[in-house]
Amino acid sequence: MKRLKALGFLAVILLLLTQLYAVTPIWITGFEHGLAVPATSGLGLYDTAAGTLAIQSSVKRSGDYALQIYPLTSLVSNVGKKFTSAVYVGSVYIRFAAWPSADASIVQGETPTEGFSIYVDVTAHRFFPAISSLTAGSVEGPTLALNTWYRLDCKFNPAANPWLLDWAVDGTPMTQYSGALAATTMYQLHLGFTAARTGNLFFDDLVLSTTAGDYPIGEQAVIGLPANAEGTHNNAANTMEDVDGNDIDGVTYLAYNKLKEIPWITTVNTDFVRQATIGTGNYCEVNFADTTHNNILGAMLAIQYASAGTGANNGKTYVLDSNNQSTTVYSGTMALAIASYKSAIVTLPSGGWTMAHVNALRARLGYSSDVIDIPYWEAMILEVAYAADIPITWIPKVIIIQ
């Protein structure tokens, strides 16, 4: 009996350690699609993009790509993603290759009237907090060095008066900043320069939540898992086809190898899966590369799509987990004759995220009831965020009493 109690205690401790990683992300990206120039068509990757930007592979913290902001002349240069919420909680890694030409907001959470910001002071080479119309806070934290990654954890909370900004650098909490302003909501996150500047900095491994209790998200990384195998198709003659008109059969003519391209491109791909005739129950299914990481924070599927023209059409893309729980990534018109993008956070599986749950995820695409202009599925990638591994010193010793 004492042995069973001890083992039960250990199980509880391990469960609590697992729950340390429970977050509710709404946006996950390590920019692992590799799309060289950030694009806003379809609004799946970004809602706004301005200035001198690149997704590049030379400098990155994890995975294969990172976002670079590098205006050589003074420009507003940033990407933005819109989510209406009472609060934003985020974790992102930042690296400076050249200091901005003046003090610069580098992470900003916008409300309809104001913005929370984390600035870099270009004289002290330290961060400081601010709210647009108020006096900024003091510089805090470490003296920053060039070509070094730093993690910013932030909570922007305008849900009551006063507004509150909690923040930490590499896990060290900084002084909470507040401002007497009327309660409102968050609606957009910006990475990069929100005022005209020169400079050179990189962003990688972003996890954003709208749950106040998720702060701080802490140490994490984002990897990209491309399509890498066939699932089970439900096809019919002349329905789900490759670019040459061959019916996808999962043996000779495959779907995944038309969708695995990385890096993505900003023009219509010449290698894709298409739906040539109506088939509301027809689809192709693909699987993804496996992860070897535990401590999963969440997953997001991003797709690139286009169309033969701008005539009315439609299509759907779903993600299914091992319990056949479905997440709609996109359902609707695909009638854009340009490369376009959609994304969605995968619904939390029953029992929470595990490595096995991630490795069981699969995507289905097709289901069109209108192919006046043929819809194309061009690429897809599963971006997965995971927390730092549990240090072995955290696991308590349990004495088994005979």
C-alpha positions in Angstrom: 0.0 0.0 0.0 2.8 2.4 0.9 4.5 1.6 -2.5 1.2 2.5 -4.3 0.9 5.8 -2.4 4.4 6.7 -3.3 3.8 5.9 -7.0 0.6 7.9 -6.8 2.5 10.9 -5.4 5.0 10.7 -8.2 2.2 10.6 -10.8 0.6 13.7 -9.3 4.0 15.5 -9.4 4.5 14.6 -13.1 1.0 15.7 -13.9 1.6 19.1 -12.3 4.9 19.5 -14.2 3.0 18.7 -17.4 0.4 21.4 -16.6 3.2 24.0 -16.3 3.1 23.9 -20.1 -0.7 24.4 -20.6 -1.3 27.5 -22.6 -4.0 28.6 -25.1 -2.2 30.0 -28.1 -4.0 31.9 -30.9 -0.9 32.5 -33.1 2.2 30.3 -33.4 5.0 31.0 -35.8 8.7 30.5 -36.3 8.2 31.8 -39.9 8.9 28.2 -40.9 7.0 28.5 -44.3 10.1 30.4 -45.4 8.0 32.8 -47.5 10.8 35.3 -48.5 8.7 38.5 -48.6 5.9 38.6 -45.9 2.6 38.6 -47.8 -0.9 39.6 -46.5 -3.1 38.1 -49.2 -5.7 35.8 -47.6 -4.7 37.3 -44.1 -3.5 33.9 -42.9 0.1 34.8 -42.2 -0.1 38.5 -41.5 -2.7 41.2 -41.7 -0.3 44.0 -42.4 3.3 44.1 -43.7 5.3 47.3 -44.4 8.8 48.4 -45.1 12.0 46.4 -45.6 11.3 42.8 -44.4 12.5 39.3 -45.2 12.0 35.7 -44.0 15.6 34.3 -44.2 17.5 31.2 -43.2 21.0 32.5 -42.4 20.1 33.8 -38.8 17.6 31.9 -36.8 17.2 30.7 -33.2 15.4 27.4 -33.9 13.9 25.7 -36.9 15.0 26.9 -40.3 13.8 30.5 -40.7 13.4 33.8 -38.9 11.9 37.2 -39.7 14.4 40.0 -40.5 13.6 43.8 -40.2 16.4 45.7 -41.9 15.5 49.2 -43.4 18.6 50.8 -44.8 16.7 54.1 -45.1 14.4 55.4 -42.4 11.1 53.4 -42.8 8.2 52.1 -40.8 9.0 48.3 -41.1 6.9 45.7 -39.4 4.4 42.8 -39.7 1.1 42.8 -37.9 -1.5 40.2 -36.9 -5.0 41.2 -35.7 -6.9 39.5 -32.9 -9.6 41.3 -30.9 -9.2 40.4 -27.2 -9.2 41.8 -23.7 -5.5 40.9 -23.2 -2.5 39.8 -25.2 0.1 37.4 -23.6 3.2 36.8 -25.8 6.6 35.3 -25.9 9.1 36.1 -28.7 12.8 36.0 -29.3 14.7 39.1 -30.6 18.2 39.6 -31.9 19.9 42.9 -33.0 22.4 42.9 -35.8 22.6 46.7 -35.9 21.0 49.2 -33.5 18.0 51.3 -34.6 18.8 54.9 -35.7 16.8 56.1 -32.6 14.9 54.7 -29.7 12.4 52.3 -31.3 9.3 50.3 -30.4 10.0 46.8 -31.5 7.0 44.9 -30.0 3.7 46.7 -29.9 0.2 45.6 -28.9 -2.4 48.0 -30.3 -5.8 49.0 -29.0 -8.1 51.2 -31.2 -6.6 54.3 -29.7 -3.2 53.6 -28.1 -0.3 51.1 -28.2 1.6 49.2 -25.5 5.2 48.9 -26.5 8.5 47.5 -25.6 11.2 49.9 -26.8 15.0 49.6 -27.1 17.0 52.5 -25.9 19.8 52.9 -28.4 22.1 54.7 -26.0 21.8 52.4 -23.0 21.2 49.3 -25.1 18.4 48.2 -22.8 14.6 47.8 -23.0 11.9 50.0 -21.6 8.1 49.9 -21.6 5.7 52.6 -22.9 2.1 53.4 -23.6 1.7 55.7 -26.6 0.3 58.9 -25.0 2.0 58.5 -21.6 5.4 59.0 -20.2 7.6 56.0 -20.8 8.9 53.7 -18.1 12.6 53.4 -17.2 15.2 51.3 -18.9 15.6 47.9 -17.2 17.1 44.5 -17.6 20.4 43.5 -19.1 22.6 45.6 -21.3 21.9 44.1 -24.7 24.6 42.9 -27.0 24.5 42.6 -30.8 24.0 39.2 -32.4 22.5 37.7 -29.2 19.0 36.3 -28.8 16.8 37.7 -26.0 13.3 36.5 -25.0 10.6 39.0 -24.3 7.6 37.8 -22.3 4.8 40.4 -22.3 1.2 40.9 -21.0 -0.7 43.8 -22.5 -3.8 44.4 -20.4 -6.1 47.4 -21.2 -9.3 45.6 -19.8 -9.6 48.0 -16.9 -8.3 51.4 -15.7 -5.3 51.5 -15.2 -3.9 49.7 -18.1 -1.2 47.2 -17.1 2.0 46.1 -18.9 3.8 43.1 -17.4 7.1 42.1 -19.0 10.2 40.0 -18.5 13.6 39.6 -20.2 14.9 36.0 -20.4 12.7 35.0 -17.6 13.6 37.9 -15.2 10.5 40.0 -14.3 10.8 43.7 -14.9 8.8 46.4 -13.1 5.1 46.4 -14.0 4.2 49.6 -16.0 0.7 51.1 -15.8 -1.2 54.0 -17.2 -4.5 55.7 -16.2 -6.7 55.1 -19.4 -10.2 54.0 -20.0 -10.7 50.3 -20.4 -10.7 48.9 -24.0 -9.5 45.9 -26.0 -6.5 44.7 -27.9 -6.7 44.3 -31.6 -3.3 44.0 -33.3 0.3 42.9 -32.5 3.2 44.4 -34.4 6.8 43.1 -34.7 9.3 45.6 -35.9 9.6 49.4 -36.2 6.2 51.2 -35.9 8.0 54.6 -36.5 10.5 55.3 -39.3 13.9 53.9 -38.4 16.9 52.3 -39.9 18.3 49.2 -38.2 18.6 45.4 -38.4 16.9 43.0 -36.1 15.5 39.5 -36.2 12.4 37.8 -34.6 11.9 34.1 -34.1 9.8 31.7 -32.1 6.5 33.6 -31.4 3.7 32.3 -29.2 0.7 34.6 -28.7 -2.2 33.9 -26.3 -5.3 35.9 -25.2 -5.5 34.2 -21.8 -4.2 36.4 -19.0 -3.3 33.4 -16.9 -0.8 32.2 -19.6 1.7 34.9 -18.6 4.6 34.3 -18.7 4.7 31.7 -21.5 8.5 31.4 -20.9 11.2 29.5 -22.8 9.9 27.9 -26.0 10.7 27.2 -29.6 8.7 26.7 -32.8 9.4 24.1 -35.5 7.9 23.4 -38.9 6.6 20.0 -39.9 5.9 19.7 -43.7 3.6 17.3 -45.4 5.5 14.1 -45.8 3.2 11.1 -46.4 -0.2 10.1 -47.9 -3.2 9.6 -45.7 -6.5 8.0 -46.7 -8.1 9.7 -49.7 -11.8 9.8 -50.7 -11.5 10.5 -54.4 -13.4 10.0 -57.6 -12.4 10.1 -61.3 -11.4 13.6 -62.5 -12.0 15.1 -59.1 -8.9 15.5 -56.8 -6.0 15.8 -59.3 -2.4 16.8 -59.5 -1.3 19.7 -61.8 -1.1 17.4 -64.8 -4.7 16.1 -64.4 -3.8 12.7 -62.9 -6.3 11.4 -60.2 -4.6 11.4 -56.8 -4.6 7.7 -55.9 -2.1 7.6 -53.0 0.1 5.1 -54.9 1.3 6.5 -58.2 -0.1 10.0 -58.0 0.5 11.6 -54.6 -0.9 14.6 -52.8 1.7 15.3 -50.1 4.6 15.8 -52.6 2.6 18.6 -54.2 2.2 20.3 -50.8 5.5 19.9 -49.1 7.4 22.8 -50.7 9.6 24.9 -48.4 10.3 27.7 -48.8 6.9 29.0 -50.0 6.8 31.5 -52.9 4.8 34.6 -53.4 3.5 33.6 -56.9 1.1 30.9 -57.9 2.9 27.5 -57.7 3.3 25.3 -60.7 3.0 22.1 -58.5 -0.3 21.7 -56.6 -3.4 19.6 -55.8 -6.5 20.8 -57.6 -10.2 19.9 -57.5 -11.4 19.7 -61.1 -15.0 18.7 -60.6 -17.6 19.1 -57.9 -17.3 16.6 -55.1 -18.5 17.8 -51.7 -17.5 14.5 -50.1 -14.2 14.1 -51.9 -10.9 15.0 -50.4 -7.2 14.2 -50.2 -5.5 13.5 -46.8 -1.9 14.1 -46.0 0.3 13.4 -42.9 3.2 15.5 -41.6 6.7 14.9 -40.5 7.0 13.7 -36.8 8.3 15.8 -34.0 10.7 14.4 -31.3 9.7 17.1 -28.8 7.4 16.8 -25.8 6.0 19.6 -23.7 3.9 20.8 -26.6 2.3 24.2 -26.3 0.2 24.1 -29.4 0.1 23.6 -33.2 -1.0 25.8 -36.1 -1.6 24.7 -39.7 -0.9 27.2 -42.5 -1.9 26.7 -46.1 -1.0 28.4 -49.4 -3.8 28.3 -52.0 -4.8 30.0 -55.3 -7.2 29.5 -58.2 -7.2 29.2 -61.9 -9.1 32.5 -62.0 -11.3 34.8 -60.1 -14.6 33.1 -60.9 -16.7 31.8 -58.0 -15.5 28.6 -56.4 -14.9 27.2 -52.9 -13.0 24.6 -51.0 -12.2 23.4 -47.5 -9.2 22.4 -45.4 -9.4 20.6 -42.1 -7.0 19.2 -39.5 -8.0 16.0 -37.7 -6.4 14.5 -34.6 -6.2 11.0 -33.3 -9.8 11.2 -31.9 -11.1 12.6 -35.3 -11.7 15.9 -33.7 -11.7 18.4 -36.5 -10.3 22.0 -36.8 -11.4 24.1 -39.8 -8.4 25.9 -41.2 -10.4 27.4 -44.1 -13.8 27.0 -45.7 -15.0 29.3 -48.4 -14.0 31.0 -51.6 -10.6 30.3 -53.1 -11.1 32.4 -56.1 -7.8 34.3 -56.0 -5.5 34.1 -59.0 -2.6 35.0 -56.7 -0.8 33.1 -53.9 -2.9 33.4 -50.8 -2.7 32.1 -47.2 -4.8 30.9 -44.3 -4.0 29.5 -40.9 -5.7 28.2 -37.8 -4.6 27.0 -34.3 -5.3 23.3 -34.0 -8.0 22.5 -31.4 -6.6 21.0 -28.2 -6.8 17.2 -28.3 -8.6 15.3 -25.6 -6.2 14.9 -22.6 -3.9 17.8 -23.8 -1.0 18.0 -26.1 1.6 15.2 -26.3 4.2 14.3 -28.9 1.9 11.4 -30.0 -1.0 13.8 -30.5 1.1 16.0 -32.8 2.5 13.1 -34.8 -1.1 11.8 -35.4 -2.3 15.1 -36.9 -3.4 14.9 -40.6 -5.0 17.4 -43.0 -7.8 16.9 -45.5 -8.5 19.2 -48.4 -11.1 19.4 -51.1 -14.9 19.2 -50.5 -15.7 21.8 -53.2 -19.3 22.5 -54.4 -18.2 25.1 -57.0 -15.2 24.8 -59.3 -16.1 27.4 -61.9 -12.5 28.4 -61.6 -10.5 25.4 -60.3 -9.2 25.8 -56.8 -5.6 24.9 -56.1 -3.9 23.8 -52.8 -0.3 24.7 -53.2 1.5 24.1 -49.8 1.0 23.5 -46.2 3.0 23.4 -43.0 2.3 22.5 -39.4 4.1 24.9 -37.0 4.4 23.4 -33.5 5.5 25.3 -30.3 7.0 23.4 -27.4 8.4 24.5 -24.1 11.9 23.9 -22.7 12.5 20.4 -21.5 11.9 19.8 -17.8 15.3 19.9 -16.1 16.0 16.6 -14.5 16.7 18.4 -11.2 13.0 19.4 -11.1 11.8 15.7 -10.7 11.6 14.9 -7.1 13.2 11.9 -5.5 10.6 9.4 -4.3 11.5 6.9 -1.7 9.6 3.6 -2.1 8.9 2.2 1.4 8.9 -1.6 1.4 
